[in-house]
């Protein structure tokens, strides 16, 4: 099987995830070209990654042969790039979210939703830990899932996890929210480790989503992405069991409880010479997750993005949706309403939008 060739529009921090994945898995993925509009940045990107760099999307499309193009630009610019790719008949994998405001989302979907071949690179459901939990939640072990408390990712990223654990599509929700600040010792960030000891303010958002017969709780502070002292948390409850982070409890029958743990299985430990990588996640004696990108040495987030790339290759070849433009619009819309509820202190109710009709 030959490597999937794809292009990228954008040369920022997120674009480099795709570059690292292609470098680690050259037999699976190949970057055919990248659009970087700034001359200095373009030359630096070309030297660092050794790939063709172009000054415009049109120029890149005329020069490369690709299955699809990744759109990794700020959300205010993404709709214009998506329109350009749609006009050229090129499938697009857009970073989240695909537009900025509700008006922008509506305008984008009305113009090309359901017409252009677009998926959105929402990686969180494909991160190994979450993928294992979602597999268990959908297996029936927990019974019907009615509660998901997600403290793992911000805004639309956290909301898509909540929706998928609950089995929610485009159902409307009543939302309440609040935020507050507390002190924290500054930790690492995108640029690396902290330069010294400093106390900063950490803002936490908590929101309650009532879908009628199912409920979600969103709880997140941005420090959780990088901080050494703030960890992700997740609780999923069903009629017959629950997942509490890595602990799984369920009933084999009404009087036979089972308690087990999710256990990550890595190669490269002790005398193992397979190279260090994640192989699988076990739930008791069952495989809840297998890493299709082993033995690539990738972080969990990179494994998830590689999964998006593989699914996008299948979609571009006529396969199924995996995270459609409609889903992405819905999650960002709910995220916007959550912020509205937090700022107003009032209950906010979502309305059915054009992408859900």
N, C-alpha and C positions, 0 to 999 in steps of 0.2 A: 504494500500500500504506500503510495507516494505521499509526501508531506503536503498538508493543506497550505496553500499560498494565500496570504491576505495582506491588505494594505492598512495603513493607519493614518488618520487625519488628526494631527496634534502631536506635540513633542514634549508634553509636560510630565509631571511626576507619575500620573496614572499610566501614561503610555509606556513607561519603562517596565511596568509589570508584564506587558505583552512581549516586550523585547527579551526580558529575562526568561520567560517561559519558552520562547522560540529558541533561545540559546541553550537552554537545558534539555529541550526535546526536539532536536533538529530533524529527527525521523518522523515527527508528528506535525510540526508547524514550521513555516518559513515566512518571514516578513519580506514582501516583495517591494515595498516602498513606503515612505513616510512623508507626510506633508508637514513642513515646519516653515511658517511664513517669514519669521525673523531671520535675516541673513546670518548674523553671528551665531544664533542658536542652531540654525540649520547646519552650519559647518561643524559646530561642536558635537551635534548629534551624529553627524556622518562619521566623524573621527572616532567617537566612542563606540558606536555600534556597527560600523562597516556596512551600512545598508544605503540604497539609493534614497536621496532626500530631494523633495520637490517643493516648489514655491506655491503651488495651488493644487486643489483637488482635480481640476480639469487636466492639468499637466500630468499628474500621477496616473489618472485613468487612461490617458492616451499612451502611456509608456509601459504599463505593467499588465500582466495576466494574473488575475486574482479571483478567488471564489467569492470573497466579500470584503468589505472595508469596515474597520473599527473606527467609530467616531468618538474621539477622546478629547473634547474641547469643552470650554465653559458652557453651561446650560443656556445662556442667552444666545450663543452662536450655533448650538447644535441644530435647531430647526432649519436654518439656512443650508447647512451641510447635508442634512437628510433630504431636503428638497432637491439639491444638486445631484445626489446619488440616485434618488428615485427617478429623476429625469433621464439619467444615464442607464437605468435598468440594473443598477448594481445593488445587490443585497447589502444591508447595513446592520452592524452590531453597535448600538449606541450605548455610551456610558450613561449611568443614571444621574439625575432624572433627564428625560428627553427635552424638557422645556422648563421655564422658570415659574410663571404664574398660572393660575387656572385659565385665564384668558389665552395665554400662550399654548397651554395644553390643548384647549378646545380648538384653537385655530389650526394647530398642527394636525390633530386627529381628523378634523373636518376636511383638510386638504389632501392628506395622503394616508390616513388610517384605513386599513382594509384594502388599500390599493398597492402601496409599496411593500416590498419585502423587508421588514424591519423587525428585529428583536432587540432586547435591551440586556446589557451585561450585568444583571443583578446576580452577584456571586454568592450572597450569604446562604441561600438554601443549599448550595453545593459545597460549602465548607465541610470538611469531613465530619466534625462533631455534630453539626446541625443536620447533615445528610443522614447520619446514623439515627439521630433522634426522630427525624421525619419518617424514616423507614419504619421505625418501631410504632410511631403514632398512627401510621396508615395501615399497619399490619393487622389491627384488630385486637392486639394484646391489651390495650388500655380501655377497650370498649369505645363508646362514642365520646370523643374529646369535646369538652365544654368550656375549658379554661386554659389560657396560655398567658403566662407572665414572662415577658421577654425583656431582659436587660443585657443586650449583646451588641446593639448597633443603633445608629442614630436615624431618626426620621423614617423615610421610606424603607431603608434597609431593615429596621426593626419591625416595621409594619408588615412587610411581605412575610417575614418569619411568623408573625402572629397570625396572619390570614391563612398561611399554609398549614400550620399546626391545627387551626380550628376548622379547616376545610371551607373557608369563606371565599366566595368569588367576588361578586359586585354588590352584595347585600349592603344596605345602608346601615349606618351606625350613629348612635348618640355618643358624644365625646365630651368628657370633662377633663381638665388638666390644670396643673400648677407647676411652678418652677421656683427654686430657691438656690441660694449660694452658700457654700461652706468652704473653710480654708483647707488647703492641701499643699503638701510639699511638692514643688514643681518636679516633674519627671521628664523623661525623654519625649521627643517629638519627631516630626518628619526629618528634621535636620540632625538628629542624633541625641546623645546623652546631654543632660543639663550641665551648664558650665559651673554651677555652684549651688549652694543651698539658698532657696528662696521660697517663701510662702506666698501662694497665689490663690485666687478665688476659683472654685469649681462650681459650675452651674449644673444643677440636676433638674431634669424634667420628668414628671410622672403624669401619665394620662390613662384614663379608663375608657375603654371602647365597649359599648353595649350593642351587640348585634341581635338582641332579642333572646334567642335561645342559647347563645354562646357569647363569651366575654373574654376580652383581652386586657392586659395591663402592660403598659409601656413604661419603662423606667430606665433612664440612661443619663450618664454624664460623659462628656467628650473625653475626659481623662482615661476612660476605660480602654480606649484604643491602644495607648502607649504606656500608661502608668504601670509601674511595678507593684503598686499597692491598691489598685482598683481592679477587680476581676469581673468577668461576665457572669451572669446568673440566668438560669432558665428553669421554669417550672411548667409542666404540661400535665393537666389532670383530665382523666376520663372516668367513665362509670365503673371501670374495672381495674384501674391502675393509674400510675403517674410516673413521669420522668422528672427527677430533681437533679439538675446538672448531669452528673454521670451515674447517678443511682436510679435503677429501674425497679419498680414494684408493680406486680400485677397478680390477678387471680387466675389460676388454672381452672378452678371451678369455685363456687361460692365459699368453700371452706378450705381451699388449698392455695395459700398465698406463696408467691415466689419473689425473692429479693435477689438482685444481681447488680453488677456494675458494667458500664461501658468501659472496655479496656482497649487502649491503642496498642497495636502490634507494629513494632519497628524492626527493620533489618539494620545490620551494621553494629550491633551491640555484642559485647564480649568477643567471642572468637568468630562471629559471623562476618563473612567477607563480601556480602552482597552490596555493600555501600549503604550509607545511612539514608533511609527514607521510610516514610509511612507505608505499611503494607495493607493494613485493614483495621477495622474496629469491630471487636467482638462484644456481643451481649450474651453473657453466659457462654454456651457452646455454639451459638449461632453467629454467622457473619452479618452484622448490621450494615457494614460498609466495606467495600474493596476499592483500593486506590488504582484506578485505571491508568495512572500516569507514572507508576513505579517502573523503573527505579530512579526517575528524575528526582533530584534533590531540591524540592520545592517547599516553601512555607504553605500552610493551610490555605491562606488567601490566594496564593498563586495556583495551587491545585484546583481551587474553585473556579478561578478565571480560565484555567486550561479547560475545565469542564464546559464552561460557556463557549469557548472557541470550538471545541469538538461538537457541541450541540448545534452551534451556528453553521458549521460545515455541513452537517446533516440537513439542517433547515434550508440552507441555500441550494442544496441538491434536491429539494422537494420533500424533505422530512417535516415532522410536526413542530409547532410552536414549543418553546420552552419557557419564555418569559416575554410575552407579546407587548407591543406598544400600548394596547388597552390596559393590561395589568400594570404596566409601569405608570401610566397616567393615573390609574386608580390609587396606587400606593402613594404617589406624590401628592395627589389631591387630598387624601386622608391626612398626610403629613402637614399640609397647609392648614387644614381644619384644626388639627391638634394644636398648632402654634396659635391659631386664632382663639381657641378655647383657653389656652394658657394665658394669653395676653388680656382677654376680656374677663376671665374668671366666670364665664357663663357656659351653660350647656349648649353645644353646637351639634346640629344634626345634618348629616350628609344627604345630598340629593342625587338621584340617578343622573349620570352625565352621558354625553353623546357616545362615549366609547363603551358604555355598558348596555346600550339599547339593543 
